[in-house]
Amino acid sequence: METALAQFVYTELDLALTFCDMALSTRDSDHAKRRVALAMEAYESAGRYLQELEVAPYVKQQINEKLRQLQKALEQVKKGTGSR
């Protein structure tokens, strides 16, 4: 990553993905809902700084790819936790 801020954003998105994976892997609906809430917190935290990023195009591309992965994971998790 190019800057500390870019690394922070990327790490928050990665953390959110981890929470989504954890939510999908549990049968405990309370645990899953808490993990989804934590994923959303990390996602929102990253989102607060996205507009401030001034990085090389390849870094922006890496972050955008991580965002796409996270958005898919959040959709999947919300479907999974909504049916419990």
Summary of the structure (lengths in Angstrom):
residues: 84
radius of gyration: 13.5
end to end distance: 38.6
largest distance: 42.6
contacts: 251
relative contact order: 0.22
helix: 83%
strand: 0%
